[in-house]
């Protein structure tokens, strides 16, 4: 097993696979087009490229950390394993009945999403556990055997087991699992009391079904990846980024693949949090725009906001409530169908719409010259002067402006009587306004004022749009870090080893039981710590305690963080004070005379994060030297302007580039609007700031 300090980060995206190699001599990066049929091909191609740049062989890599969209794509495209669900009698249709929520309130023809499993693949068994975890009706082995025999006849590859109230008493689920293992040893099994031991059966059943559905696929992929790496001479350990912002072993990832669903975006949030810590920023808006989607995340006090539930595979793309709820720890972010590959069209109202469909990497935007005939955001960016057709992706992918112009004209311009430039302007403004509106809503939902925030932009497309987005949101400052084009992959290399254990145990503060609480949190701490220790046998492990509380009768909880001392010596008054403090922060008031209840308990075990030193500001060191100029479209003025072209590699700390300008590098370009100036910081970030407001008096 190789133990060198050379570390490789790999992020498989919808369009590009980003690869980052960090060695003692520096960082080496590349972007290669994602290979859908065999994703490992792109990983190996990128690995060879960065190893050649670093002058090392793949066998000298000491650690690989990987994030992937494969789990998400399998759920969206419904191409997982043939899966069965075993549940309690009377609960067969829970995943189809969903909740009473209507995601389109006034659509009389609303069609609810199909469940992941049709009814004929859902089986029931008797036996019943009550809401306190007591067994009301025993589960007979004969009944389970009958269901197992039917599953064997059906030729199922994977089985999800979700029984009512199993998060309190998992005995019946374990019995079903043991009988499946005994009779069908080659069938993959997932039980909800291990995958998501939380209340709310709809979310829990969906989560265990999703885990079972993608488990054989991910196990096969991870096995192939390990085999291919070994053939390349790579024998180091491989770890996976999980959706909560930490790293788990490849074994745990294969057992709980549903935790990988948001792994790529989570790496981006970790990357942004690391930059925020380096610059001493407590309020940051993370903006990650790649080839397929854009992700926005609020980061306060250098920590990304987290959640316990998120949705995947929305049938009304990006419409809250229209997807499958997945109940696992996840970094809370809003996702918008606005990437470089997002395709534009004209709707029935003769309005330009962009996304959610994406050109991906096959065939890609029209300008790639790979057969794409419909205009994508990248085509609009090319026509507006944001991209250099000769130096896209470091010159590895030549772009064809004529193909972009033809696609924009034929799909949009001919219908709306626009030329290619006007159509491109429309596409860019629609995309930027969609992202700005999503950011505004996300901020309002969290009680935040974005004018107090600094944006950190990364991903291949984000630096192209961040300046305009800041103009729309009233944000004065945007940082574009070094390596922004592969930010998520760099984030993997900054993430700690971590695992969050959750459990639902309902308790009112009026029935507060310190002994039960202490035992419960100690068990969760041990469970989470054991996962982390399997990845890292030496580092100290920190524990983060959290409880989810609400007023009695409310429908949802808010997370309350506790210190280890507060968790290990539980006190009802302390819990109430912490709840009222957080409730007031969110809603500006408390509710008098109401009992408070706790529904979910959580412990996150993590190795200490790598905390960078806070940078000191640099003095302005004059104007940067320009490598020429080019016409750049200014959306605020709806006209082209001459913009200086500045090489990022040639910018020294303190040097300025006055907008309008384009700061170019291999992986992306930073657009500095006319309303902004850019300066290189001491760590190589490009700080895009609003121009000082003139205060000149009257003559």
URTANOR-V807051 format. One record per run of one state. SS is the DSSP state (H for helix, E for strand, C for the rest). FROM is the first residue (numbers start at 1). LEN is the number of residues. Records with the same first field share a line. If there is no record, write none. Layout:
SS = FROM-LEN, FROM-LEN
This chain:
C = 1-6, 13-3, 24-2, 34-5, 55-3, 61-2, 69-1, 78-5, 89-5, 98-21, 126-2, 130-5, 138-3, 155-3, 163-8, 184-4, 196-5, 232-5, 242-5, 256-1, 261-2, 279-4, 290-4, 301-2, 305-1, 313-11, 332-2, 337-5, 347-5, 359-7, 369-7, 384-8, 396-5, 417-3, 446-4, 453-1, 459-3, 474-3, 481-3, 495-2, 512-2, 536-5, 552-6, 563-1, 569-3, 588-8, 608-15, 624-5, 635-4, 651-5, 659-2, 665-4, 673-3, 681-5, 691-9
E = 7-6, 16-8, 26-8, 63-6, 83-6, 122-4, 128-2, 135-3, 158-5, 188-4, 237-5, 247-3, 283-7, 294-7, 303-2, 306-7, 324-8, 334-3, 342-5, 352-7, 376-1, 454-5, 477-4, 497-12, 541-11, 558-5, 596-12, 623-1, 629-6, 639-9, 656-3, 661-4, 669-4, 676-5, 686-5
H = 39-16, 58-3, 70-8, 94-4, 119-3, 141-14, 171-13, 192-4, 201-31, 250-6, 257-4, 263-16, 366-3, 377-7, 392-4, 401-16, 420-26, 450-3, 462-12, 484-11, 509-3, 514-22, 564-5, 572-16, 648-3
